[in-house]
Amino acid sequence: MEISTVNPATGKRISTYKLYSDEKIDKILMAATVGFDSWKKTTIDKRCELLKNLVKLLKEDRVKLAQMMTDEMGKVEKEALAEVDKCAWLSEVYIENLKEWLADEVVVADGLQHRVVFQPLGVIVSIMPWNFPFWQALRFGIPTILAGNVSILKHSNQVPGCALLIEDLFKRAGFPEGVFQAVLATHQQVTEKLIRAEKVRGISLTGSTEAGQKVASEAGKYLKKVVLELGGSDPFIVLEDADIEAAAKGAAAGRLLNCGQSCIAAKRFIVIESIADRFTDAFIRELSKIEVGPLVNIAAVNELKVQLEDARKRGGDISIIEKKTNDGGFYFNPAVVRNASKEMSVVTQEVFGPIAPIIRVKNEREAIEIANSTEFGLGGSVWTKDLARGERVALELECGSVFVNSMVKSDPRMPFGGVKMSGIGRELSKWGLREFVNVKGLNIYS
């Protein structure tokens, strides 16, 4: 079986890849199992030394790596280069902090000595999406490998070239055989050959809520650890005392990052009605300044058309921000729904593209209630000049990451993940490093 990649900017086929056979996947599993036996004994200093090699390659090859993202999923050059740079920064953060974050923790109890030690689990499979092909794969892969595990990456079949480039980076950096491998596989192979494999001890998935439910259900049959980073419908609350120009600029950046194809994009703009018109006008001005690339495929374009038409049928006052587009590509002009209501699908569903619903509310309490009235709980932001008020509101939001006077973003020094239907577990920081380890209590008595 083969898969073909299509350039979203032109709509034309660019490459064809052959999916791996069951036999080849078995060999990859065997290599991972053998590799783990030695890798788990490798010193932290040696792991960091190899990661420094990877950082060097990321910096040297940044243009080539960024171009593959642009070709396969349509990311604009500026954002693609920034993604590669962020992967290098992620690595540098872990190099700097790894010893501290994996250090034994001493506990005072009733014996001679008590410590908590962190030991790797084994072979961990990651199932990753197309929208941040390098960042999301390495956001999982680097801390998991540094903890002493080995990783098998099953990337989206939208970005097979990116998957193979990532595997090549680890090989060229000098990581031992079996420590990091990629597979090009079907969904059935992921279930039958990877999730169910005896040697696989954990699965990390970034993707839709529906995909997360399926993976968690399958993994649960075999009592395997899962980390799930799933969908989001992040609230962007603008209170009446906010700096409107700053909020509008943050809103535009938060909505149009990766052409709106991000789990943590600002998706529901909840604005106090006394400033709603001023904010919306400023928001539209800022949206018009930002370059947007194509959506990933024609299906994504069609889904947005359906969601926007639903808003129109329900009385939506829609402003379209016209952008220059190339003929043949999968483009969608940004749209603002000035008077979004709770019945519209642009409010009730996750919108994976550049549509921005403005929800007008009377006061702070109503803003919080609407922000939390969703099954999702990934990120959220609050905009106000009163920082104490902003912190108070932020703490009431049901989400994994919350920001005051900033768009939602990920930082390798901070934990990242969601609550409710947005996921289980954490990535990044020491919390992500410790997800796929055995937190072992060592107790010594005289």
N, C-alpha and C positions, 0 to 999 in steps of 0.2 A: 504494500500500500504506500502511496505517496501523498505528500502535502505540497501545495504550491503557495508561495507568498506573493502578495499583490501590493504594489506601492500605492498607499492611500492618496497621494497627491495627484497621481495620474490615472489610477484605476487599472494599470497594466501589470501583468504578471512579470515577476523579476527572477524568481528562483524556484526550483523543485527539490524536495528532500525526500529520501526514502525513510519510512518509519522503521524502527528497530524490530527485529524478529523476537519471539519469545526466548530463543536460544541466546541471542545477544544480551537481552536483559538479564537472563540467568548468569551470564558471565560477569556482567556489571555488578550484580549482587554478590557474587563470589569474591570479586576484587575488593569490594567495599568491606566485606567480612574479614578478609585477610588483612587489608589495610588497617582496619581498626585495631587489630591485635598489637600492632607496633605503634600506631599513631597515639593511642591512649597513654603510652609510656614516654612519649616525646616531651621534653622539658618545655616549660612556658617560654623560656628564652629562645629555644629553637623555633617554636611556633611563630613567635613574633619576628624572628629573623626572616622566615619565609614570607610572612605577611608584608614586611618591608619591601621584599622583591616584587610582590604583587602591586603595592602602591607605586613603585617605580614604573611598572608596565602600564598601569592605568594612566599615569601622567604622560608617558611617552606615546601611547596609542589612543589618546583621548579623541582625536579627530576621526580616526578609523572606527572606533567604537560608537561614537555619536552618529556617524553616517549610517551605520547599520540600523540603529533605532529609527532614524528618519526614514530610511528605505522601507522598513518592515511595518512600522505602526504610525508613521506620520508625524512624529514629534519635531517641532521646529528646531533648527540648529542650535540656537541660543540655549534652549531648555535641555537639549540632548547633551551638550557639552557640560552644562551645569550638573546634570545627573551623574556623569562620569566623575566630575570633580567631587561631588558629594560622597561617592563611593570611596574615593581616596581619603577623604576626611574621616569617614566612618572607620576606616582601617586604622588611621592614625590615632583616633580616640581610643580604640581597643588596645593598640600597642602600648599606649601611655598608661592605661588603667587596668590591664588584664591581671597583673599580679595581685593588686589590691582587691579586685572584684571576685577573684577565685580563691583568695586566702581563706584558710580555715578560720572558723569563728569559735572562740573560747567561751564556754558556758560554765558558770559556777553551779554545781549540783552536789550530790552526796558522796561522790567518789573521789579518787585521787586526781583524775583528769577527765574532762569532758570537752569534746570538740565537735563542731559540725563541719564535715568535709564534703566537697562537691566533686563527684566523679561522673564521667560521661556514661551515657546509656548505650551507645553503639551506633548502628546505621539509622540515620534520620532522612526521611524523604520529604522534599519540599515540592509543593505544587503551586506554581506561580503564574500570575496573569501577565498580559501583554503591555499594560499601560505605563509601567516604569520598569522596563525589562532588565536593566542592570541593578538599579537601586533595590528593588524588592527581592531579587535573588540574592544579592550580597548582604542586604539587611538581615536576612535569615542566615545565610551561609557562613559569613565570617564569625559571628559569635558562637554559632553551633560548632564549627570546626575548632575554634580556639579553645572551647571547653573540653576538647578531646574526642568529640564525635567525628564520624565521617558522614558525608552528605551525598545524596543522589537528587539531582534537580530534574523535575519534570516540568518544563516550561510550557507556556501556551504555544500551541501549534501556529499561532500568528507570528511568533518570533523565534523560529528555530535557529536562524543565523546568530541571533544574540546568545541563545543558549550554548551553542558550540563555541562561540568566542569566549564566553565566561569560562567554560571548561578548559579551553586552551590557555587562558591567563594563568590558571592554577598550575597547569602542567609546566608552563614556561617559567613560573616563579619558583619551581623546584619542589612543590608539594609532592609527597610520595604517591605512588600509584594507589588508586582506590579511595583517596581522601576526599576528592571532589570529582563527581562524574555527572554528565548530563545524559538524559534519555529522550529520544523522540518516540512518543508512544501514543496509543489510543486510550480513551477513557477506560475501556474494558481492561487493557493491560495494566493501567494504574491500579485498578481494584484487585485484579486477580494475581498479578505478578509482583506488585510492590506493597500495597497496603496489607495484603494477606501473607506476605513473606515472613517466615519465622524469624529471620535475622533482623527485620526492620522493627525498631523499637519506638519510633515516634514519627508523626506526620505533622508538617506545618503547611497550612493552606492560606493563601491570600486570594480572595475572589468573592463571588456572590454569596449571599446568605443561603441560597438553595444548594450551591455546591458544598458549602461548609456543613450543612445538615447531612448531606449524603456521605461525605468523608467521615464526619464524626460518628455517624451511625455504623459505618463499616468498621472503623477503627475500634469502636466500642465493643464489638463482638469479640475482639482479640485483646481487649484491655490495653490498648496502646495509647500513649500520651499524644494529645493533639494540641496545637496552637492554631487558632483561627482568627484571621484578620479579614472581616467581611464588609458588607455594604454599609453605607452611611447616608444620612440626610441631615448634614450638619447645620444647626441654626447659627445665624449671624445676627445678633441682637444689637440694634442701634438705639440707645436711650436718648432722651431729649436733650441731655447735656453733653452729648458727644461732639468731638471735633468732626463736623460733617465732611469736610474735604478729605481728612485723613481716613475716615471710615469708608468713604466712597472709593478711595484709592485702594484700600485693603480689600474691599468687597470685589472690585474688578479683578485684582490679582488673584484672590481666592476663588473666584468663579471661573476664570479663564485659564488657570494653570493647566497645562496639558490639554487645552481646548475643553476644559471642564470634565475630562475623563479621569477623575480621581475620587477615591473613596472619601478623602478628607476635604474635598472641595466645599466651599460655602455653597449651600444648596437652598436654604430657606432664609430669606432676608426679612427678619421680624423687626419692624420699625415703629416707634411711637408715632401716632398719627399727626401730631402737631408739627413734626419735621419731615414727614414722609415725602412730600412733594420736593422739598429742597434736596433731600438725600437722593431721591430717584433721579432727579435732573443731573446732579453731580456724578452719580453712579454711571449714567449713560455716557456722559462726557469722558469718563475714565475708561469705560469699555471700548470706546471708539479709538483710543490711543494704542491698544494692545494688539500685537500681531497674533493671529490664531492660525493654527495649522488645520489639516483635515481631520475628520474623525477616522476611526480605525477601519471601518468598512461600510458598505452601503446599508447593511442591516441597522447599524447604529444611527445612520441618518434617518432611515424610515421610522425608527422607534421615536426619535425626537419629533418628527413631523406629526405622529399620532398624538403624542403628549401635548404638543402646542395646539393642535386642532381641538383637542378636548378642552383646553383652557379657553379657546376662542368661542366654542359652542356654549360654554358656561358663563359667557359675558365678560371674558377677559379683555382688558384694555392693553393691547400688546404693542410694544415699540421694538422695531427691528433695527439693529445696528448693521448697516451694509458694510461688507468687507470685500476686498478684491479676492477673487478666487480663480483657480485654474480650471479650464474646461476638462471634464472627465474625472476629476477628483471627488473625494467624499467630503464635501464641505457643507457647513451649516452655519448660517449667519447668527450671531448672538441675538437673543431676544429677551426682553424684560416684560414680565406680566405685572402691570402697575397695581392691580387690584385683586391679587390672588385670593382665592377662598379655599376653605378646607376640603371642599368637594373635588377640586381639580386634581388630576393625576400628577401635575407638576409639583404638588404639595404632598400628596399621599404616597407617591412612588419615589424611588431613587432616580434622579435625573442625571444621566451620565453624558453630559454635554452642555453647551453654553446657553441654557435657558435659566433665567433668574426670576423666581416669583417673589413679589413684594407683598408681605402680609402686614397689614396695618393693625395696630393694637392701641388700646386706650392708655395702658399704664404698664409699669414694670411687672406687676403680678401676672397680668394676662400674657405678657411676653414669655415669662418663665413657663407658664402652663402650656402654651402652644409649643414652645421649644421642646418640652418633654413629652408631648402628645404624639409620639411616634414609636414604632418598634425598634428603631435604630438608636445607637448610643456610642458613636465613634468619637467625634470631636465637636467643638462648639466655641464660639467667641462672643465677647461682650465689649461694646464700645461706649465709653463714658470718660469724662474728665475727672470724675470722682473715683479714685482708685479703690478706696474702701468699699464703695458701693459696687464697683465692678467685681471685686473679689467676692463680696457677699452673693451677688447674682451668679457668678461663675460656680461657686460651690453648690448651688442648687441645681445646676444642670446635670442631667443624667448622661454622662459621657466619660470616655476614658482619658481624653485630653481636652483641656479648656484653656483659652487664652483671653487675656484682657488687653484690648487695643492692639491686637495682632491677628492676622489670618492664622488658621490652623496649619501647622507644619510639623514635620518630624525632625528630631535632633538626636543624634546617637548617644548623647549624655542623659536623655530623658526616656522613661518608659513609654511605649507606644502600643495602643490596642483599644478595644472597645468593651462595652457592656451591652446587655440585652441581646438583640439579634445582630449586633455588630461584631460579636466575636468572643473568644475565650483565650485567656493568656496574654502575655506581653512580649513585645520585641524590643530590641535596643536596650542600652544602659546595662547595668548589672542584672536587672530583672530579666531581660531577654537572654542574657548569657546563661542564666541559671534555669531556664525553662526545661532544657533537655539534659538535666543532670540528675543523678541520684543524690538527694540531700540526705547524707548519711550521718547518723549520730554515732560518734565513737566514744565509748565509755570505758574507762580504765579504773580498776579498783586495786588496792594494795592486797 
